[in-house]
Amino acid sequence: MLPTENRLRRREDFATAVRQGRRAGRPLLVVHLRSGSTDPHVPGEVTPPTRAGFVVSKAVGGAVVRNAVKRKLRHLMRDRLSQLPPGSLVVVRALPGAGDADHAQLARDLDAAFQRLLGGGAR
């Protein structure tokens, strides 16, 4: 499970990550990453922990399928938080094929997206 302090909860934070961050698309996922910065909601120059949020629409499947995809993605993100710069905002949007994908396929797509975003991989 993803720790509470690493969860993206505010609508404004989702919007910031999507609008101001970089994007990497994969067959099952689209990952938006806004690299580390100070938290606009906290006074001072405090760098917050890396936070991640997930968008899983009804196109992925019914409620049971959507919740299963979110659980898998939260588990995968927990193991990858240390790779990201402190204060980063990450939004992972599941595409319709994610509902049929297994854990390994989601992990592969998530790793490929992060490699492109952090390593500056080719487009």
All heavy atoms as an XYZ file, in Angstrom:
933
protein
N       0.846     -1.184      0.000
C       0.000      0.000      0.000
C       0.890      1.245      0.000
O       1.937      1.269      0.613
C      -0.902     -0.034      1.226
C      -1.913      1.069      1.266
S      -3.051      1.126     -0.105
C      -4.191     -0.117      0.352
N       0.438      2.255     -0.670
C       1.160      3.525     -0.756
C       0.930      4.322      0.527
O      -0.213      4.522      0.934
C       0.643      4.297     -1.966
C       1.462      5.470     -2.477
C       2.838      5.005     -2.923
C       0.753      6.130     -3.624
N       1.997      4.750      1.213
C       1.822      5.517      2.452
C       1.004      6.791      2.228
O       1.030      7.382      1.143
C       3.254      5.865      2.860
C       4.112      4.882      2.158
C       3.404      4.542      0.891
N       0.294      7.221      3.255
C      -0.593      8.378      3.170
C       0.134      9.635      2.711
O      -0.390     10.396      1.893
C      -1.263      8.631      4.534
O      -1.947      7.449      4.917
C      -2.245      9.767      4.462
N       1.341      9.869      3.219
C       2.064     11.093      2.852
C       2.510     11.098      1.396
O       2.898     12.134      0.869
C       3.272     11.321      3.777
C       4.362     10.284      3.663
C       4.189      9.102      4.608
O       3.148      9.015      5.283
O       5.101      8.262      4.660
N       2.447      9.940      0.727
C       2.840      9.855     -0.673
C       1.653      9.807     -1.630
O       1.825      9.551     -2.814
C       3.713      8.622     -0.905
C       5.013      8.705     -0.161
O       5.263      7.930      0.740
N       5.840      9.661     -0.511
N       0.466     10.084     -1.128
C      -0.723     10.059     -1.979
C      -1.087     11.450     -2.449
O      -1.095     12.396     -1.670
C      -1.905      9.455     -1.227
C      -1.709      8.000     -0.937
C      -2.949      7.413     -0.345
N      -2.647      6.076      0.147
C      -3.496      5.354      0.838
N      -4.685      5.828      1.124
N      -3.157      4.171      1.241
N      -1.408     11.545     -3.704
C      -1.861     12.793     -4.303
C      -3.372     12.856     -4.106
O      -4.091     11.953     -4.517
C      -1.508     12.766     -5.792
C      -1.377     14.070     -6.536
C      -0.341     14.972     -5.888
C      -0.975     13.797     -7.963
N      -3.859     13.917     -3.448
C      -5.272     13.972     -3.107
C      -5.996     15.200     -3.657
O      -7.172     15.131     -3.967
C      -5.443     13.943     -1.592
C      -4.976     12.640     -0.984
C      -5.296     12.611      0.483
N      -4.764     11.430      1.123
C      -5.421     10.284      1.231
N      -6.621     10.158      0.723
N      -4.869      9.263      1.830
N      -5.330     16.327     -3.740
C      -5.994     17.562     -4.170
C      -6.146     17.631     -5.680
O      -5.233     17.288     -6.431
C      -5.183     18.779     -3.718
C      -5.126     18.962     -2.240
C      -4.467     20.310     -1.939
N      -4.195     20.418     -0.542
C      -2.991     20.625     -0.029
N      -1.957     20.760     -0.811
N      -2.837     20.698      1.271
N      -7.281     18.136     -6.088
C      -7.562     18.316     -7.515
C      -6.509     19.225     -8.155
O      -6.065     18.991     -9.284
C      -8.956     18.914     -7.653
C      -9.371     19.197     -9.054
C     -10.740     19.881     -9.069
N     -11.160     20.098    -10.416
C     -12.238     19.548    -10.949
N     -13.003     18.772    -10.231
N     -12.540     19.776    -12.199
N      -6.105     20.272     -7.431
C      -5.110     21.213     -7.959
C      -3.775     20.522     -8.220
O      -3.068     20.854     -9.179
C      -4.875     22.383     -6.993
C      -6.101     23.152     -6.595
C      -6.824     22.541     -5.391
O      -6.165     22.029     -4.463
O      -8.054     22.566     -5.400
N      -3.410     19.571     -7.350
C      -2.148     18.866     -7.527
C      -2.192     17.943     -8.749
O      -1.212     17.827     -9.488
C      -1.796     18.075     -6.272
C      -1.489     18.979     -5.088
O      -1.136     20.159     -5.312
O      -1.609     18.517     -3.941
N      -3.334     17.284     -8.960
C      -3.499     16.475    -10.171
C      -3.354     17.366    -11.397
O      -2.652     17.039    -12.344
C      -4.878     15.796    -10.185
C      -4.933     14.493     -9.445
C      -5.193     14.454     -8.093
C      -4.745     13.298    -10.112
C      -5.261     13.263     -7.408
C      -4.804     12.085     -9.445
C      -5.063     12.067     -8.083
N      -4.037     18.521    -11.371
C      -4.002     19.438    -12.512
C      -2.586     19.960    -12.752
O      -2.142     20.065    -13.909
C      -4.961     20.600    -12.283
N      -1.866     20.270    -11.693
C      -0.493     20.753    -11.825
C       0.392     19.704    -12.484
O       1.178     20.009    -13.391
C       0.079     21.136    -10.439
O      -0.720     22.171     -9.890
C       1.515     21.585    -10.545
N       0.286     18.471    -12.027
C       1.116     17.401    -12.585
C       0.809     17.186    -14.066
O       1.716     17.006    -14.882
C       0.900     16.109    -11.810
N      -0.474     17.233    -14.421
C      -0.860     16.969    -15.803
C      -0.503     18.143    -16.713
O       0.017     17.956    -17.811
C      -2.368     16.638    -15.889
C      -2.839     16.583    -17.322
C      -2.647     15.320    -15.177
N      -0.757     19.365    -16.250
C      -0.541     20.538    -17.111
C       0.912     20.979    -17.185
O       1.369     21.439    -18.227
C      -1.396     21.702    -16.609
C      -2.860     21.464    -16.835
C      -3.674     22.669    -16.434
N      -5.085     22.358    -16.537
C      -5.983     22.709    -15.655
N      -5.635     23.401    -14.594
N      -7.248     22.378    -15.812
N       1.639     20.893    -16.075
C       3.001     21.420    -16.043
C       4.080     20.346    -16.111
O       5.253     20.666    -16.224
C       3.206     22.252    -14.776
C       2.299     23.460    -14.712
C       2.468     24.230    -13.422
O       3.343     23.936    -12.611
N       1.618     25.210    -13.216
N       3.682     19.097    -16.026
C       4.664     18.021    -16.018
C       4.930     17.468    -17.401
O       4.305     17.851    -18.386
N       5.861     16.543    -17.446
C       6.171     15.831    -18.686
C       5.295     14.592    -18.759
O       4.850     14.081    -17.739
C       7.648     15.420    -18.688
C       8.572     16.628    -18.701
C      10.024     16.203    -18.755
N      10.255     15.487    -20.001
C      11.192     14.546    -20.152
N      11.960     14.209    -19.152
N      11.348     13.939    -21.297
N       5.079     14.088    -19.973
C       4.184     12.952    -20.165
C       4.891     11.860    -20.960
O       5.626     12.138    -21.907
C       2.948     13.409    -20.918
C       1.944     12.304    -21.153
C       0.770     12.797    -21.959
N       1.198     12.963    -23.350
C       0.785     13.943    -24.139
N      -0.028     14.857    -23.704
N       1.220     14.011    -25.373
N       4.627     10.616    -20.548
C       5.121      9.465    -21.296
C       3.974      8.482    -21.450
O       3.390      8.044    -20.462
C       6.291      8.801    -20.572
N       3.649      8.165    -22.680
C       2.566      7.237    -22.949
C       3.082      5.853    -23.264
O       4.097      5.689    -23.938
N       2.404      4.852    -22.757
C       2.696      3.451    -23.007
C       1.391      2.785    -23.414
O       0.329      3.386    -23.282
C       3.268      2.775    -21.744
C       4.488      3.456    -21.143
C       5.697      3.509    -22.030
N       6.014      2.205    -22.575
C       6.674      2.020    -23.700
N       7.107      3.038    -24.391
N       6.914      0.807    -24.128
N       1.397      1.547    -23.865
C       0.150      0.901    -24.290
C      -0.914      0.770    -23.189
O      -2.098      0.824    -23.473
C       0.608     -0.482    -24.757
C       2.028     -0.290    -25.150
C       2.572      0.757    -24.226
N      -0.498      0.626    -21.936
C      -1.455      0.439    -20.849
C      -1.618      1.660    -19.955
O      -2.610      1.767    -19.231
C      -1.036     -0.749    -19.968
C      -0.914     -2.094    -20.669
C      -0.360     -3.139    -19.716
C      -2.250     -2.531    -21.228
N      -0.630      2.572    -19.984
C      -0.604      3.692    -19.044
C      -0.124      4.970    -19.705
O       0.637      4.926    -20.668
C       0.373      3.400    -17.894
C       0.247      2.121    -17.116
C       1.491      1.924    -16.253
C      -0.987      2.160    -16.252
N      -0.529      6.082    -19.122
C       0.077      7.375    -19.430
C       0.539      7.924    -18.091
O      -0.230      7.977    -17.132
C      -0.924      8.348    -20.086
C      -0.281      9.706    -20.300
C      -1.428      7.786    -21.397
N       1.816      8.300    -18.020
C       2.391      8.806    -16.771
C       2.749     10.276    -16.952
O       3.442     10.635    -17.901
C       3.644      7.994    -16.363
C       4.241      8.547    -15.083
C       3.292      6.522    -16.206
N       2.262     11.103    -16.038
C       2.584     12.529    -15.998
C       3.497     12.749    -14.793
O       3.168     12.304    -13.689
C       1.324     13.374    -15.821
C       0.338     13.212    -16.926
N       0.335     14.018    -18.035
C      -0.683     12.345    -17.084
C      -0.649     13.647    -18.840
N      -1.284     12.632    -18.286
N       4.614     13.424    -14.999
C       5.571     13.665    -13.920
C       5.957     15.133    -13.889
O       6.443     15.671    -14.884
C       6.825     12.815    -14.114
C       7.991     13.085    -13.174
C       7.639     12.675    -11.751
C       9.242     12.359    -13.638
N       5.726     15.757    -12.762
C       6.241     17.109    -12.526
C       7.348     16.946    -11.506
O       7.109     16.552    -10.365
C       5.162     18.031    -11.982
C       5.712     19.428    -11.737
C       4.601     20.405    -11.437
N       5.156     21.723    -11.292
C       5.177     22.382    -10.143
N       4.668     21.853     -9.059
N       5.692     23.588    -10.083
N       8.572     17.227    -11.923
C       9.727     16.997    -11.066
C       9.678     17.841     -9.811
O       8.962     18.839     -9.754
C      11.025     17.275    -11.825
O      11.190     16.298    -12.813
N      10.466     17.425     -8.834
C      10.456     18.006     -7.498
C      10.457     19.513     -7.439
O      11.115     20.186     -8.211
N       9.651     20.039     -6.533
C       9.587     21.470     -6.272
C       9.014     21.662     -4.875
O       8.636     20.707     -4.215
C       8.701     22.172     -7.306
O       7.378     21.712     -7.201
N       8.943     22.900     -4.458
C       8.357     23.165     -3.149
C       6.844     23.081     -3.235
O       6.256     23.259     -4.296
C       8.760     24.563     -2.636
O       8.324     25.522     -3.592
C      10.257     24.656     -2.438
N       6.211     22.813     -2.130
C       4.761     22.673     -2.079
C       4.132     24.052     -2.025
O       4.393     24.821     -1.102
C       4.368     21.863     -0.845
C       2.895     21.488     -0.833
O       2.132     22.053     -1.633
O       2.524     20.627     -0.019
N       3.271     24.416     -2.993
C       2.666     25.753     -2.987
C       1.673     25.944     -1.838
O       1.308     27.067     -1.521
C       1.961     25.825     -4.343
C       1.731     24.411     -4.728
C       2.851     23.625     -4.125
N       1.257     24.862     -1.185
C       0.274     24.948     -0.111
C       0.914     25.094      1.269
O       0.215     25.281      2.247
C      -0.632     23.712     -0.115
C      -1.317     23.511     -1.429
N      -2.308     24.340     -1.887
C      -1.127     22.594     -2.403
C      -2.720     23.933     -3.071
N      -2.009     22.885     -3.417
N       2.248     24.974      1.320
C       2.955     25.063      2.596
C       3.878     26.270      2.563
O       4.669     26.419      1.639
C       3.778     23.772      2.844
C       4.563     23.871      4.128
C       2.870     22.559      2.863
N       3.793     27.155      3.577
C       4.685     28.313      3.594
C       6.140     27.885      3.797
O       6.419     26.892      4.452
C       4.180     29.142      4.774
C       3.376     28.212      5.610
C       2.886     27.117      4.715
N       7.037     28.639      3.219
C       8.465     28.345      3.357
C       8.965     27.514      2.193
O       8.268     27.249      1.229
N      10.191     27.088      2.290
C      10.846     26.330      1.230
C      10.964     24.858      1.605
O      12.018     24.260      1.507
C      12.235     26.914      0.950
C      12.211     28.320      0.400
C      11.589     28.373     -0.993
O      11.871     27.489     -1.815
O      10.808     29.299     -1.235
N       9.866     24.258      2.019
C       9.863     22.863      2.428
C       9.636     21.983      1.199
O       8.703     22.199      0.443
C       8.738     22.613      3.472
C       8.679     21.152      3.840
C       8.950     23.483      4.684
N      10.514     21.005      1.005
C      10.328     20.068     -0.092
C       9.508     18.897      0.429
O       9.956     18.160      1.294
C      11.680     19.563     -0.631
O      12.447     20.687     -1.044
C      11.479     18.638     -1.805
N       8.301     18.724     -0.101
C       7.441     17.638      0.369
C       7.901     16.297     -0.198
O       8.723     16.253     -1.125
C       6.065     18.019     -0.178
C       6.372     18.780     -1.416
C       7.654     19.523     -1.129
N       7.369     15.209      0.309
C       7.722     13.909     -0.269
C       7.122     13.763     -1.666
O       6.222     14.509     -2.051
C       7.071     12.906      0.700
C       5.973     13.662      1.358
C       6.442     15.092      1.423
N       7.627     12.825     -2.409
C       7.069     12.516     -3.718
C       5.653     11.987     -3.519
O       5.409     11.167     -2.652
C       7.926     11.448     -4.421
O       9.242     11.972     -4.581
C       7.369     11.083     -5.766
N       4.727     12.496     -4.347
C       3.338     12.061     -4.217
C       2.822     11.542     -5.542
O       3.192     12.055     -6.600
C       2.465     13.212     -3.718
C       2.831     13.611     -2.296
C       2.020     14.772     -1.807
N       2.411     15.961     -2.557
C       1.605     17.002     -2.748
N       0.388     17.002     -2.273
N       2.031     18.051     -3.414
N       1.967     10.521     -5.467
C       1.425      9.895     -6.668
C      -0.088      9.772     -6.565
O      -0.633      9.541     -5.492
C       2.042      8.512     -6.867
N      -0.746      9.944     -7.717
C      -2.186      9.775     -7.813
C      -2.516      8.952     -9.043
O      -1.699      8.828     -9.967
N      -3.714      8.405     -9.051
C      -4.096      7.483    -10.111
C      -5.453      7.860    -10.674
O      -6.354      8.237     -9.930
C      -4.133      6.049     -9.572
C      -2.844      5.677     -8.902
C      -2.689      5.823     -7.536
C      -1.764      5.242     -9.639
C      -1.500      5.530     -6.910
C      -0.554      4.944     -9.023
C      -0.423      5.085     -7.655
N      -5.576      7.746    -11.994
C      -6.833      8.015    -12.683
C      -7.183      6.736    -13.443
O      -6.450      6.322    -14.342
C      -6.694      9.194    -13.670
C      -7.997      9.422    -14.406
C      -6.237     10.443    -12.942
N      -8.293      6.126    -13.033
C      -8.746      4.894    -13.676
C     -10.218      5.090    -14.027
O     -11.078      5.064    -13.158
C      -8.556      3.665    -12.754
C      -8.940      2.388    -13.488
C      -7.116      3.580    -12.268
N     -10.501      5.310    -15.304
C     -11.861      5.631    -15.735
C     -12.697      4.369    -15.949
O     -12.189      3.250    -15.941
C     -11.825      6.446    -17.026
O     -11.493      5.611    -18.104
N     -13.962      4.591    -16.211
C     -14.880      3.478    -16.463
C     -14.555      2.733    -17.746
O     -15.014      1.617    -17.955
C     -16.327      3.975    -16.517
C     -16.860      4.358    -15.166
C     -18.324      4.738    -15.256
C     -18.846      5.115    -13.880
N     -20.277      5.482    -13.944
N     -13.761      3.341    -18.611
C     -13.345      2.662    -19.837
C     -12.464      1.448    -19.534
O     -12.351      0.530    -20.346
C     -12.597      3.623    -20.757
N     -11.834      1.440    -18.358
C     -10.971      0.323    -17.963
C     -11.808     -0.899    -17.613
O     -11.408     -2.030    -17.867
C     -10.062      0.741    -16.784
C      -9.285     -0.434    -16.241
C      -9.117      1.852    -17.224
N     -12.972     -0.680    -17.015
C     -13.840     -1.800    -16.639
C     -14.784     -1.387    -15.528
O     -14.882     -0.210    -15.175
N     -15.453     -2.372    -14.973
C     -16.368     -2.130    -13.871
C     -15.629     -1.758    -12.597
O     -14.395     -1.703    -12.560
N     -16.382     -1.520    -11.530
C     -15.796     -1.057    -10.271
C     -14.760     -2.036     -9.713
O     -13.709     -1.626     -9.220
C     -16.896     -0.820     -9.234
N     -15.036     -3.313     -9.805
C     -14.109     -4.317     -9.273
C     -12.797     -4.279    -10.048
O     -11.706     -4.306     -9.462
C     -14.751     -5.721     -9.334
C     -13.744     -6.783     -8.948
C     -15.963     -5.786     -8.421
N     -12.879     -4.189    -11.352
C     -11.676     -4.145    -12.200
C     -10.904     -2.857    -11.944
O      -9.674     -2.877    -11.808
C     -12.066     -4.275    -13.692
C     -10.859     -4.067    -14.591
C     -12.705     -5.622    -13.949
N     -11.607     -1.730    -11.880
C     -10.928     -0.439    -11.647
C     -10.197     -0.444    -10.310
O      -9.051      0.017    -10.218
C     -11.934      0.709    -11.680
C     -12.488      0.981    -13.050
C     -13.208      2.317    -13.138
N     -14.156      2.593    -12.080
C     -15.446      2.296    -12.115
N     -15.947      1.661    -13.170
N     -16.240      2.616    -11.122
N     -10.835     -0.941     -9.273
C     -10.185     -0.977     -7.965
C      -8.988     -1.920     -7.954
O      -7.966     -1.628     -7.324
C     -11.186     -1.359     -6.874
C     -12.115     -0.223     -6.552
O     -11.713      0.932     -6.574
N     -13.361     -0.538     -6.257
N      -9.079     -3.027     -8.661
C      -7.944     -3.950     -8.745
C      -6.767     -3.277     -9.456
O      -5.609     -3.416     -9.033
C      -8.353     -5.222     -9.473
N      -7.043     -2.537    -10.535
C      -5.981     -1.829    -11.258
C      -5.345     -0.780    -10.345
O      -4.119     -0.652    -10.287
C      -6.531     -1.188    -12.555
C      -5.520     -0.235    -13.173
C      -6.921     -2.270    -13.551
N      -6.156     -0.036     -9.601
C      -5.606      0.974     -8.681
C      -4.730      0.334     -7.612
O      -3.665      0.860     -7.280
C      -6.730      1.779     -8.028
C      -7.313      2.829     -8.939
C      -8.272      3.724     -8.208
C      -9.658      3.119     -8.259
N     -10.700      4.026     -7.774
N      -5.170     -0.800     -7.073
C      -4.361     -1.484     -6.056
C      -3.018     -1.924     -6.626
O      -1.973     -1.751     -5.989
C      -5.112     -2.691     -5.500
C      -6.153     -2.339     -4.475
C      -6.632     -3.559     -3.695
N      -7.090     -4.636     -4.552
C      -8.331     -4.764     -5.022
N      -9.245     -3.869     -4.720
N      -8.653     -5.789     -5.777
N      -3.043     -2.484     -7.830
C      -1.789     -2.906     -8.469
C      -0.868     -1.712     -8.694
O       0.340     -1.779     -8.423
C      -2.068     -3.589     -9.804
C      -2.711     -4.946     -9.684
C      -3.053     -5.485    -11.065
C      -3.893     -6.730    -10.987
N      -4.324     -7.186    -12.322
N      -1.427     -0.608     -9.189
C      -0.605      0.576     -9.468
C      -0.042      1.185     -8.184
O       1.115      1.614     -8.157
C      -1.420      1.610    -10.244
C      -1.765      1.227    -11.682
C      -2.717      2.237    -12.294
C      -0.502      1.083    -12.519
N      -0.843      1.228     -7.129
C      -0.332      1.755     -5.847
C       0.828      0.909     -5.342
O       1.832      1.425     -4.860
C      -1.447      1.793     -4.795
C      -2.345      2.994     -4.903
C      -3.171      3.200     -3.648
N      -4.026      2.078     -3.345
C      -5.309      1.989     -3.678
N      -5.888      2.967     -4.332
N      -6.020      0.933     -3.353
N       0.690     -0.405     -5.464
C       1.755     -1.310     -5.025
C       3.027     -1.085     -5.856
O       4.135     -1.035     -5.304
C       1.291     -2.757     -5.143
C       2.322     -3.755     -4.744
N       2.649     -3.987     -3.433
C       3.127     -4.542     -5.485
C       3.604     -4.898     -3.379
N       3.916     -5.245     -4.612
N       2.874     -0.953     -7.156
C       4.028     -0.721     -8.031
C       4.694      0.619     -7.730
O       5.926      0.718     -7.719
C       3.598     -0.784     -9.499
C       3.183     -2.161    -10.013
C       2.512     -2.046    -11.366
C       4.385     -3.083    -10.073
N       3.900      1.654     -7.479
C       4.456      2.981     -7.198
C       5.222      3.006     -5.885
O       6.234      3.686     -5.766
C       3.350      4.036     -7.155
C       2.990      4.602     -8.499
S       4.381      5.306     -9.400
C       4.894      6.580     -8.284
N       4.746      2.277     -4.893
C       5.416      2.256     -3.590
C       6.875      1.843     -3.753
O       7.767      2.402     -3.114
C       4.693      1.283     -2.656
C       5.313      1.220     -1.270
C       4.709      0.126     -0.453
N       5.005     -1.156     -1.090
C       4.515     -2.311     -0.684
N       3.675     -2.351      0.320
N       4.843     -3.423     -1.288
N       7.135      0.873     -4.620
C       8.495      0.379     -4.819
C       9.348      1.323     -5.662
O      10.561      1.196     -5.691
C       8.457     -0.989     -5.498
C       7.738     -2.033     -4.655
O       7.674     -1.857     -3.419
O       7.227     -3.008     -5.243
N       8.722      2.271     -6.352
C       9.447      3.151     -7.269
C       9.577      4.592     -6.777
O      10.178      5.418     -7.457
C       8.769      3.120     -8.640
C       8.982      1.794     -9.341
C       7.937      1.502    -10.378
N       8.172      0.232    -11.053
C       7.884     -0.952    -10.534
N       7.329     -1.043     -9.339
N       8.141     -2.060    -11.202
N       9.037      4.903     -5.623
C       9.091      6.282     -5.115
C      10.521      6.768     -4.910
O      10.814      7.940     -5.129
C       8.319      6.389     -3.794
C       6.807      6.362     -3.906
C       6.189      6.356     -2.520
C       6.301      7.533     -4.713
N      11.404      5.877     -4.500
C      12.785      6.282     -4.223
C      13.540      6.683     -5.499
O      14.554      7.370     -5.425
C      13.529      5.161     -3.504
O      13.561      4.009     -4.320
N      13.065      6.272     -6.672
C      13.719      6.617     -7.937
C      13.418      8.046     -8.379
O      14.104      8.582     -9.231
C      13.241      5.676     -9.049
C      13.528      4.229     -8.831
C      12.866      3.362     -9.890
O      12.253      3.857    -10.828
N      12.977      2.058     -9.726
N      12.370      8.634     -7.801
C      11.905      9.947     -8.245
C      12.490     11.059     -7.394
O      12.744     10.861     -6.203
C      10.379      9.997     -8.185
C       9.674      8.912     -9.006
C       8.189      8.920     -8.721
C       9.935      9.122    -10.482
N      12.675     12.247     -7.978
C      13.187     13.374     -7.196
C      12.217     13.747     -6.071
O      11.000     13.657     -6.248
C      13.277     14.519     -8.210
C      13.204     13.875     -9.550
C      12.474     12.592     -9.384
N      12.727     14.159     -4.911
C      11.846     14.564     -3.805
C      10.933     15.713     -4.245
O      11.349     16.612     -4.963
C      12.808     15.034     -2.718
C      14.114     14.429     -3.068
C      14.130     14.255     -4.553
N       9.682     15.658     -3.826
C       8.727     16.706     -4.153
C       8.038     16.529     -5.489
O       7.248     17.373     -5.894
N       8.311     15.442     -6.181
C       7.689     15.209     -7.485
C       6.208     14.887     -7.337
O       5.778     14.323     -6.338
C       8.366     14.042     -8.204
O       9.691     14.350     -8.506
N       5.466     15.257     -8.363
C       4.049     14.897     -8.455
C       3.910     13.937     -9.635
O       4.374     14.234    -10.736
C       3.182     16.126     -8.699
C       3.225     17.239     -7.662
C       2.334     18.398     -8.090
C       2.800     16.718     -6.306
N       3.282     12.793     -9.400
C       3.119     11.780    -10.436
C       1.633     11.459    -10.568
O       0.963     11.217     -9.561
C       3.874     10.481    -10.083
C       3.676      9.428    -11.163
C       5.337     10.743     -9.854
N       1.128     11.478    -11.792
C      -0.235     11.024    -12.063
C      -0.128      9.892    -13.073
O       0.464     10.051    -14.142
C      -1.124     12.158    -12.615
C      -2.483     11.617    -13.038
C      -1.304     13.244    -11.574
N      -0.683      8.739    -12.702
C      -0.692      7.576    -13.580
C      -2.128      7.375    -14.047
O      -3.026      7.168    -13.234
C      -0.187      6.310    -12.854
C      -0.219      5.114    -13.797
C       1.213      6.534    -12.308
N      -2.335      7.481    -15.364
C      -3.661      7.290    -15.933
C      -3.687      5.945    -16.633
O      -2.888      5.673    -17.532
C      -3.982      8.404    -16.923
C      -5.377      8.296    -17.502
C      -5.802      9.557    -18.231
N      -4.798     10.132    -19.094
C      -4.729      9.915    -20.411
N      -5.594      9.125    -20.997
N      -3.795     10.501    -21.126
N      -4.594      5.080    -16.198
C      -4.724      3.754    -16.792
C      -5.552      3.846    -18.064
O      -6.597      4.497    -18.092
C      -5.375      2.805    -15.799
N      -5.100      3.192    -19.103
C      -5.824      3.133    -20.369
C      -6.701      1.874    -20.389
O      -6.514      0.975    -19.563
C      -4.825      3.140    -21.526
C      -3.970      4.416    -21.616
C      -2.929      4.285    -22.727
C      -4.837      5.637    -21.831
N      -7.662      1.792    -21.302
C      -8.611      0.669    -21.287
C      -7.992     -0.727    -21.219
O      -8.536     -1.608    -20.575
C      -9.399      0.864    -22.584
C      -9.400      2.338    -22.779
C      -8.041      2.793    -22.310
N      -6.847     -0.947    -21.820
C      -6.216     -2.268    -21.780
C      -5.679     -2.665    -20.418
O      -5.378     -3.838    -20.181
N      -5.554     -1.716    -19.499
C      -4.982     -2.009    -18.180
C      -5.852     -2.962    -17.371
O      -5.354     -3.676    -16.503
C      -4.765     -0.714    -17.399
N      -7.141     -2.978    -17.650
C      -8.037     -3.863    -16.907
C      -7.739     -5.331    -17.153
O      -7.963     -6.170    -16.276
N      -7.235     -5.663    -18.333
C      -6.927     -7.053    -18.679
C      -5.467     -7.407    -18.430
O      -5.085     -8.571    -18.577
C      -7.244     -7.297    -20.159
C      -8.705     -7.067    -20.483
O      -9.551     -7.362    -19.609
O      -9.001     -6.579    -21.587
N      -4.660     -6.432    -18.069
C      -3.220     -6.656    -17.905
C      -2.906     -7.260    -16.543
O      -3.599     -6.994    -15.558
C      -2.472     -5.338    -18.063
N      -1.851     -8.042    -16.491
C      -1.420     -8.573    -15.198
C      -0.391     -7.634    -14.564
O      -0.001     -6.620    -15.152
C      -0.880     -9.999    -15.339
C       0.380    -10.095    -16.196
O       0.927     -9.044    -16.570
O       0.811    -11.216    -16.490
N       0.024     -7.987    -13.378
C       0.943     -7.164    -12.589
C       2.254     -6.898    -13.351
O       2.751     -5.773    -13.362
C       1.216     -7.889    -11.261
C       1.923     -7.076    -10.252
N       1.286     -6.155     -9.467
C       3.232     -7.036     -9.885
C       2.162     -5.588     -8.652
N       3.342     -6.100     -8.892
N       2.795     -7.924    -13.981
C       4.078     -7.794    -14.686
C       3.976     -6.840    -15.876
O       4.897     -6.054    -16.131
C       4.566     -9.159    -15.143
N       2.861     -6.891    -16.596
C       2.690     -5.996    -17.743
C       2.578     -4.544    -17.287
O       3.166     -3.648    -17.900
C       1.443     -6.386    -18.538
C       1.569     -7.708    -19.257
C       0.240     -8.156    -19.833
O      -0.789     -8.092    -19.168
N       0.273     -8.619    -21.067
N       1.837     -4.307    -16.220
C       1.732     -2.944    -15.685
C       3.087     -2.451    -15.201
O       3.459     -1.298    -15.423
C       0.701     -2.895    -14.548
C      -0.756     -3.060    -14.961
C      -1.642     -3.187    -13.734
C      -1.213     -1.905    -15.825
N       3.843     -3.332    -14.540
C       5.175     -2.960    -14.051
C       6.090     -2.591    -15.210
O       6.845     -1.612    -15.136
C       5.776     -4.105    -13.233
N       6.040     -3.368    -16.287
C       6.877     -3.096    -17.460
C       6.556     -1.731    -18.065
O       7.456     -0.952    -18.377
C       6.652     -4.201    -18.500
C       7.897     -4.786    -19.047
C       7.716     -5.865    -20.092
N       6.388     -6.389    -20.321
C       5.903     -7.512    -19.780
N       6.639     -8.212    -18.944
N       4.683     -7.925    -20.082
N       5.269     -1.436    -18.222
C       4.878     -0.150    -18.796
C       5.245      1.009    -17.872
O       5.688      2.061    -18.330
C       3.374     -0.127    -19.097
C       3.065     -0.654    -20.483
O       3.969     -1.222    -21.119
O       1.919     -0.491    -20.932
N       5.047      0.834    -16.573
C       5.389      1.892    -15.618
C       6.897      2.161    -15.623
O       7.333      3.313    -15.656
C       4.911      1.503    -14.216
C       4.938      2.577    -13.159
C       4.049      3.764    -13.544
C       4.474      2.014    -11.827
N       7.698      1.100    -15.629
C       9.154      1.264    -15.669
C       9.611      1.932    -16.957
O      10.483      2.807    -16.945
C       9.855     -0.090    -15.512
C       9.750     -0.638    -14.105
O       9.544      0.158    -13.157
O       9.870     -1.867    -13.944
N       9.007      1.554    -18.075
C       9.383      2.154    -19.361
C       9.029      3.637    -19.381
O       9.800      4.463    -19.889
C       8.694      1.422    -20.504
N       7.880      3.988    -18.817
C       7.480      5.399    -18.772
C       8.436      6.196    -17.900
O       8.857      7.300    -18.268
C       6.047      5.521    -18.252
N       8.796      5.659    -16.729
C       9.728      6.371    -15.854
C      11.111      6.476    -16.471
O      11.789      7.489    -16.327
C       9.811      5.713    -14.475
C       8.679      6.062    -13.579
C       8.091      5.107    -12.771
C       8.183      7.357    -13.517
C       7.034      5.420    -11.949
C       7.132      7.696    -12.694
C       6.556      6.718    -11.901
N      11.531      5.446    -17.170
C      12.843      5.513    -17.829
C      12.847      6.623    -18.854
O      13.819      7.376    -18.966
C      13.154      4.179    -18.489
C      14.514      4.145    -19.152
C      14.807      2.791    -19.762
O      13.971      1.896    -19.785
N      16.017      2.647    -20.268
N      11.766      6.764    -19.584
C      11.679      7.836    -20.594
C      11.639      9.208    -19.933
O      12.281     10.147    -20.391
C      10.446      7.619    -21.444
C      10.295      8.666    -22.506
C       9.210      8.302    -23.463
N       8.859      9.493    -24.223
C       7.714      9.662    -24.819
N       6.804      8.720    -24.781
N       7.475     10.758    -25.474
N      10.869      9.338    -18.860
C      10.730     10.638    -18.205
C      11.995     11.049    -17.442
O      12.372     12.215    -17.463
C       9.548     10.608    -17.230
C       8.169     10.555    -17.878
C       7.109     10.265    -16.847
C       7.882     11.853    -18.610
N      12.642     10.112    -16.781
C      13.810     10.436    -15.959
C      15.106     10.334    -16.733
O      16.036     11.093    -16.490
C      13.865      9.517    -14.741
C      12.681      9.655    -13.782
C      12.756      8.579    -12.716
C      12.645     11.032    -13.163
N      15.172      9.398    -17.661
C      16.403      9.182    -18.401
C      16.462      9.935    -19.704
O      17.462      9.903    -20.398
N      15.368     10.620    -20.060
C      15.347     11.364    -21.310
C      15.388     10.468    -22.521
O      16.041     10.773    -23.503
N      14.693      9.321    -22.441
C      14.680      8.364    -23.548
C      14.112      8.963    -24.824
O      13.443      9.973    -24.820
N      14.386      8.311    -25.917
C      13.932      8.787    -27.226
C      12.417      8.735    -27.335
O      11.773      7.864    -26.776
C      14.567      7.934    -28.326
N      11.880      9.660    -28.105
C      10.426      9.689    -28.303
C      10.052      8.780    -29.379
O       9.993      8.382    -30.262
C       9.966     11.100    -28.614
C      10.085     11.958    -27.407
C       9.446     13.284    -27.674
N       8.970     13.749    -26.380
C       8.056     14.648    -26.219
N       7.479     15.180    -27.237
N       7.694     15.031    -25.028
